[in-house]
Amino acid sequence: MDIAWLRDFEALVAQKNFSRAAEERNVSQPAFSRRIRSLEEEFGVKLINRQTLPLSLTPAGEVFLAQARVMLRTYDETLERCQIIDTAGENVIRFATSQSLYMTHYKTHIAPMVEVGGLEIDLNSTGWTADQFVSALQQRYCDVILTYWHPSMDALAPLGLGNCDFITLTEDAFLPVSKNGPEGPLHTLVRGGKKPISLLSYGTVSALRSVVEFALRQHIEGPKMLVVNQSALAISVKAMIMEGFGMGWLPQELCKSEIADGRMTVVGGEEYSHNLEIRLYRDKENTKPTLNRLWRDIQAQSSESKD
C-alpha cells in the first residue's frame, strides 16, 4: 500500500467530492479515482458510498478513517524522528522511557547530566508495553531504556538473559495509596469490610501489574479486592485515584507531592509496600562514543551516591 493513498482518502473525506479532492492532491481526477479504488481493493472493502451526494463513508470507511489517521500520524512522527537522527548522526543518544519515569527520575538524574555534558538526546517518552521496550533495545530502535525493575517483572527477563548492561540508578517505593477525604482515606486495606475494596490496577501490557499481583499474593488472607479499572500507565492510575474511584499502587516519586499536601495518603502497613529499582539498560555491543561517555558518567554518579 502506498502511503499517498491514505492522504488521498483523507482529502476525499474532507472535500466529499472527487474533483475537488483530486485538485487538492494535485493529480487528475481519473488518476485520483484509480488510487481510491486501489486502496479499497487492497483492503477488500468499499470505503466510499458513491451513491450519496455529497459522498459519504461506508461503515467500514468510518473505521478505516480513524485508523488511517493513526497510521499517517505514526508515519509522520517516524519520518521526523528518522530525519532528526540522520541529521545529527552518531552523536544522538536515542532514549526511551515511560511517561511516569520521564516526569520523575529522568528529570532528576539524567537530564542534568545531559545538559552539563552537552549531549544530544532523542527522547521517546512513550506508552509502549513492557515487551516493546525490550524489543526496541534489542533491535536498536533506541540506545538506552529507563525502566522500573522488580523480580516479579517477567516481561523484562530477556534483558537479563540477553547481551545487555544495566545500571541501577536509584530506588523508588511502590506504595498503596488512596485519595483523602474530609474524614481520612476514601479507601483502605483493612480486612473485614462488608464490601470488597475497589482496586485501580494496571493492564496486562504494564510491567507494574506484576508487582501489584506480587504484593497481593503476599497477603492471601488479606482484604477482598475488586478491580474496577485497569490502565496501562501509572499516570492514568494516579488520575483515577485522585478522582476517588478506588485505591491503587503508585511509585512514590509520582505521588509524593499529593502525599505531602494531604490530598493522597498511604493505606495499609509497610508490608504492602515494595521497592522498585530504577534501571538503565543498553546493548553491550552498542559502541556509540556519546553513549559510552554518558554510561561512564552515570556509573560514576551511581557509585558516588552509594558510597
C-alpha positions in Angstrom: 0.0 0.0 0.0 1.2 3.5 -0.9 1.2 6.0 1.9 -0.1 8.5 -0.6 -3.4 6.6 -0.9 -4.1 7.3 2.8 -3.6 11.0 2.2 -5.9 10.7 -0.9 -8.5 9.1 1.3 -8.2 11.8 3.9 -8.6 14.5 1.3 -11.6 12.9 -0.2 -13.3 12.6 3.2 -12.6 16.3 3.8 -13.8 17.5 0.3 -16.6 14.9 -0.2 -16.0 15.3 -3.9 -13.6 13.5 -6.2 -12.8 16.6 -8.4 -12.0 18.9 -5.5 -10.0 16.2 -3.7 -8.0 15.4 -6.9 -7.3 19.1 -7.2 -6.1 19.4 -3.6 -3.8 16.4 -4.2 -2.6 17.9 -7.5 -3.5 14.9 -9.6 -6.0 14.3 -12.4 -9.4 13.1 -11.4 -9.1 9.7 -13.2 -5.8 9.0 -11.6 -7.2 10.0 -8.2 -10.2 7.7 -8.6 -7.9 4.8 -9.6 -5.9 5.4 -6.4 -9.0 5.3 -4.2 -10.2 2.1 -5.9 -6.7 0.6 -5.4 -7.0 1.4 -1.7 -10.4 -0.3 -1.5 -9.1 -3.3 -3.4 -6.1 -3.5 -1.0 -8.4 -3.9 2.0 -11.2 -5.8 0.1 -14.0 -3.5 1.2 -15.9 -0.4 -0.1 -14.8 2.7 1.8 -16.8 5.3 -0.1 -20.5 5.4 -0.7 -20.7 6.8 -4.2 -24.5 6.8 -4.3 -24.9 9.7 -2.0 -24.4 13.4 -2.6 -22.2 14.6 -1.2 -20.1 11.5 -0.9 -20.2 9.6 2.4 -18.3 6.9 4.1 -19.5 3.3 4.4 -19.4 1.8 8.0 -16.0 0.2 7.0 -14.9 3.6 5.8 -15.6 5.2 9.1 -13.5 2.6 10.9 -10.7 2.9 8.3 -10.7 6.7 8.6 -9.8 6.6 12.3 -7.0 4.0 11.6 -5.7 5.9 8.6 -5.2 9.0 10.7 -3.3 7.0 13.3 -1.1 5.5 10.5 -0.4 8.8 9.0 0.4 10.4 12.3 2.7 7.5 13.1 4.3 7.7 9.7 4.9 11.5 10.0 6.3 11.2 13.5 8.6 8.3 12.5 9.8 10.3 9.4 10.6 13.3 11.5 12.5 11.3 14.1 14.5 9.5 11.5 15.4 12.8 9.8 16.5 14.3 13.1 18.6 11.3 13.9 20.1 11.2 10.4 21.0 14.9 10.5 22.6 14.6 13.9 24.3 11.3 13.1 26.1 9.2 15.6 26.1 11.9 18.3 22.5 11.5 19.2 21.6 9.1 22.0 18.1 7.6 21.5 16.5 7.3 24.8 13.2 5.6 25.6 11.2 5.6 28.9 7.7 5.7 30.3 5.9 9.0 31.0 6.0 8.5 34.7 9.7 7.9 34.7 10.3 10.9 32.4 8.4 13.1 34.8 10.4 11.8 37.8 13.7 10.0 37.7 14.7 11.1 34.2 14.3 14.8 35.0 16.1 14.3 38.4 19.0 12.1 37.4 19.5 12.1 33.7 18.5 15.5 32.3 21.1 17.5 34.4 23.9 15.2 33.2 22.8 15.6 29.6 22.7 19.4 29.9 26.1 19.6 31.6 27.7 17.2 29.1 26.2 19.0 26.1 24.8 15.6 24.8 22.1 15.4 22.1 19.2 13.2 23.2 16.4 11.9 21.1 13.9 11.2 23.9 10.9 9.0 23.3 8.6 9.3 26.3 6.2 6.6 25.3 3.3 4.4 26.3 5.0 1.2 25.0 4.2 -2.1 26.6 7.0 -3.7 28.6 7.9 -6.2 25.8 8.0 -3.3 23.3 10.7 -1.6 25.4 12.7 -4.9 25.3 12.3 -5.3 21.6 13.2 -1.6 20.9 16.5 -2.1 22.7 17.3 -5.5 21.1 16.5 -4.1 17.6 18.5 -0.9 18.2 15.4 1.3 17.8 16.8 3.0 20.9 20.2 3.1 22.6 19.0 3.2 26.2 15.9 2.4 28.1 15.0 3.7 31.6 12.6 1.4 33.3 11.3 0.2 36.7 12.5 -3.2 37.7 11.3 -5.7 40.3 12.0 -9.5 40.5 8.3 -10.2 39.6 8.6 -8.5 36.2 8.9 -11.4 33.8 8.5 -9.2 30.8 11.9 -7.7 31.4 13.6 -11.1 31.9 15.0 -11.2 28.3 17.2 -8.1 29.2 18.9 -10.2 31.9 19.4 -13.1 29.6 20.5 -11.1 26.6 23.5 -9.1 25.7 22.6 -6.1 27.9 24.3 -4.0 30.6 22.3 -2.2 33.2 22.9 0.4 35.9 20.7 0.7 39.0 20.2 4.4 39.1 18.2 4.6 42.3 15.2 3.0 44.0 11.6 4.1 44.4 8.9 2.8 46.7 5.8 1.3 45.2 3.0 2.4 47.6 -0.7 1.5 48.1 -2.4 4.9 48.1 -5.9 6.4 48.3 -7.4 9.9 47.9 -8.0 11.6 51.2 -11.5 12.8 52.1 -12.7 15.0 55.0 -12.6 12.0 57.4 -9.5 10.3 56.0 -8.7 8.0 53.1 -11.7 7.1 50.9 -10.4 3.5 50.5 -8.3 1.4 52.9 -6.7 -2.0 53.0 -8.4 -3.0 56.2 -9.8 -6.6 56.4 -13.3 -7.4 57.4 -15.3 -4.9 55.5 -18.6 -6.0 54.0 -17.7 -4.7 50.6 -14.6 -5.6 48.6 -12.0 -2.8 48.2 -12.1 -1.0 44.9 -8.7 -1.5 43.2 -7.3 0.6 40.4 -4.8 -1.7 38.8 -2.6 -1.9 35.7 -3.4 -3.6 32.4 -1.6 -6.7 31.2 0.7 -4.6 29.0 2.2 -2.8 32.0 5.2 -4.2 33.9 3.8 -2.7 37.1 0.8 -5.1 37.0 3.1 -8.0 38.1 4.3 -6.0 41.1 0.7 -5.3 42.2 -0.1 -9.0 41.8 3.0 -9.9 43.8 2.0 -7.6 46.6 -1.4 -9.1 46.8 -0.1 -12.7 46.7 1.9 -12.0 49.9 -1.4 -11.4 51.7 -3.7 -14.2 50.5 -5.7 -13.8 53.7 -5.9 -10.0 53.2 -8.9 -7.9 52.3 -11.1 -8.8 49.3 -10.3 -6.7 46.2 -12.5 -5.8 43.3 -10.6 -4.5 40.2 -12.7 -1.6 38.9 -10.3 -0.3 36.3 -7.1 -1.2 34.6 -4.7 1.3 32.9 -1.5 0.9 31.0 0.1 3.9 32.5 0.9 4.9 36.2 -0.2 8.4 35.4 -3.7 7.2 34.4 -3.9 5.1 37.6 -3.0 8.2 39.6 -5.7 10.2 37.9 -8.3 7.6 38.7 -7.2 7.5 42.3 -7.4 11.3 42.6 -11.0 11.1 41.3 -11.8 8.8 44.2 -12.7 5.7 42.2 -10.5 3.4 44.3 -7.1 2.8 45.8 -4.0 1.6 43.9 -0.3 1.3 43.9 1.9 4.1 42.6 5.7 4.9 42.6 6.3 7.2 45.5 8.1 9.8 43.3 5.0 10.1 41.2 2.7 10.9 44.1 5.0 12.5 46.7 3.5 16.0 46.3 0.0 14.7 46.8 1.0 12.8 49.9 2.9 15.7 51.3 0.0 18.1 51.0 -2.6 15.6 52.2 -4.6 15.0 49.0 -3.4 11.4 49.0 -2.4 9.0 51.7 -0.6 5.7 52.0 -3.0 2.9 53.1 -2.0 -0.4 54.6 1.2 -1.1 56.5 4.7 -1.3 55.3 4.2 -5.0 54.4 2.1 -3.8 51.4 4.9 -1.5 50.1 7.7 -2.8 47.8 10.9 -1.4 46.4 11.3 -0.8 42.7 14.8 -0.4 41.2 15.2 2.3 38.6 17.4 0.8 35.9 19.1 1.9 32.7 19.7 -0.8 30.1 21.8 -0.7 27.0 23.1 -3.3 24.4 26.7 -4.2 25.3 27.6 -4.2 21.6 26.5 -0.6 21.1 29.8 1.3 20.8 28.4 4.7 20.1 31.0 7.1 21.7 28.5 9.5 23.2 26.6 6.6 24.7 29.8 5.2 26.2 30.6 8.6 27.7 27.1 9.0 29.2 27.2 5.5 30.6 30.6 6.1 32.3 29.3 9.4 33.8 26.1 7.6 35.1 28.2 4.7 36.5 30.4 7.2 38.3 27.5 9.1 39.7 25.8 5.9 40.8 28.9 4.7 42.6 29.3 8.1 44.4 25.7 8.0 45.6 26.2 4.5 47.1 29.4 5.5 49.0 
